[in-house]
Amino acid sequence: MPNGGPDNCGTCGFNRRNRGIWRNPQPDETVTAYCELRGIHPTGDHWTYCENWHTRMRKIAGPVYKSGLYEGGYHRIPWHGDVEPELNASGTCHECRQPFDDGISIPTVEGAPAEFCSNRHYFQWWQRHHPGEEAPMSHGFL
């Protein structure tokens, strides 16, 4: 089990490689991780999460999350819709304008990727771009 918790896509019944079995002890590792509920391919299914793992309902509940930067612990940051944030980016933070070497980036339709020095700054940006949406799995680092 990864340190990011047991409630991840790698153990989810909606992940095609688990064939509908929750916490499947023998997933089909020859199958690419694919969420049959959301239609996404998480790049690291043991570090990707959503509330549907807990509800097991076919009605989509909230955003998809990934483990963000390790900042005194693991913190879950929401995807930007169907776009997964990328870690280990370097650049200038979109929020505080400070340079950084190990951060988060997210591709944008409008132009260059938005880059962030911390989980908090990414989440602040995410909240402005997703008004009215909740991300309860991200509230632990605020």
C-alpha positions in Angstrom: 0.0 0.0 0.0 1.4 3.4 -0.9 1.9 6.0 1.9 -0.7 8.1 0.3 -3.5 5.9 1.7 -5.5 2.8 0.9 -8.4 4.6 -0.8 -6.7 5.1 -4.2 -7.6 4.2 -7.8 -5.3 1.2 -7.6 -7.7 -0.4 -5.2 -10.9 0.9 -6.7 -13.6 -1.3 -8.3 -14.1 1.3 -11.0 -10.5 0.8 -12.2 -10.7 -1.5 -15.2 -7.7 -3.6 -14.0 -9.6 -4.5 -10.8 -12.6 -6.0 -12.8 -15.1 -4.5 -10.4 -13.5 -5.9 -7.3 -12.8 -3.4 -4.5 -9.3 -3.8 -2.9 -8.6 -6.5 -5.4 -5.6 -8.5 -4.1 -4.8 -9.6 -7.7 -5.4 -6.8 -10.2 -4.6 -7.4 -13.8 -1.4 -5.5 -14.1 -1.3 -6.1 -17.8 -4.2 -3.7 -18.2 -3.6 0.1 -18.2 -5.2 1.9 -15.3 -8.5 3.3 -16.5 -11.4 4.7 -14.5 -14.6 3.3 -16.1 -16.6 5.8 -14.2 -14.8 9.0 -15.2 -13.2 7.9 -18.5 -9.7 8.9 -17.4 -6.2 7.2 -17.4 -4.5 8.2 -14.1 -0.7 8.1 -14.6 -0.2 6.8 -11.0 -3.3 5.0 -9.9 -1.9 4.3 -6.4 -1.5 8.0 -5.9 -4.9 9.1 -7.4 -8.1 9.4 -5.5 -11.8 10.4 -5.6 -14.8 10.4 -3.3 -16.4 7.6 -5.4 -13.9 5.1 -3.8 -15.8 5.8 -0.6 -19.4 6.0 -1.9 -19.0 3.3 -4.5 -21.8 5.1 -6.4 -21.9 5.5 -10.1 -22.9 9.2 -9.7 -19.6 11.3 -9.9 -18.8 12.8 -6.5 -16.4 15.7 -6.7 -13.1 16.0 -8.5 -10.2 13.6 -9.0 -7.2 14.2 -6.8 -3.6 13.2 -6.9 -0.9 13.3 -4.2 0.6 16.8 -4.5 3.9 18.0 -3.2 5.2 16.4 0.0 5.0 19.3 2.4 5.3 17.9 5.9 3.1 15.0 4.7 1.1 13.9 1.7 -1.7 16.2 0.6 -4.3 15.6 -2.1 -4.8 18.3 -4.8 -7.7 18.3 -7.2 -7.2 17.8 -10.9 -8.2 20.7 -13.2 -11.3 19.0 -14.7 -9.8 16.0 -16.6 -6.3 17.5 -16.6 -3.9 16.0 -14.1 -1.5 18.4 -12.4 2.2 17.6 -13.0 4.8 17.5 -10.2 8.5 18.3 -10.2 8.1 21.4 -12.3 10.4 24.4 -12.0 9.5 28.0 -12.9 7.9 31.0 -11.4 4.9 30.7 -9.2 1.6 31.9 -10.8 0.4 33.1 -7.3 3.4 34.6 -5.5 5.8 35.2 -8.5 8.7 33.5 -6.6 11.0 31.1 -8.5 11.0 27.5 -7.5 12.7 24.2 -8.4 10.2 21.6 -7.3 6.6 22.5 -7.8 3.4 21.9 -9.7 2.4 22.8 -13.2 -0.9 22.5 -15.1 -1.4 22.8 -18.8 -3.8 25.6 -19.8 -5.7 26.2 -23.0 -5.0 29.9 -22.9 -1.2 29.5 -23.2 1.8 28.5 -21.2 1.3 26.1 -18.3 0.5 27.7 -14.9 3.2 26.9 -12.4 3.0 26.8 -8.6 5.6 26.6 -5.8 3.2 24.8 -3.3 0.1 22.8 -2.9 -1.6 25.8 -1.3 -0.9 28.2 -4.2 -2.1 25.6 -6.8 -5.3 25.1 -4.7 -5.9 28.8 -4.5 -5.7 29.0 -8.3 -7.9 25.9 -8.6 -10.6 27.5 -6.4 -10.8 30.6 -8.7 -11.1 28.4 -11.8 -13.7 26.1 -10.2 -16.1 28.4 -8.4 -18.9 26.6 -6.6 -17.0 23.3 -6.6 -15.9 21.6 -3.5 -12.7 19.7 -3.0 -13.0 18.3 0.6 -10.0 15.9 0.2 -7.8 19.0 -0.2 -8.8 20.8 3.0 -6.1 19.1 5.2 -3.3 21.5 4.2 -5.2 24.8 4.3 
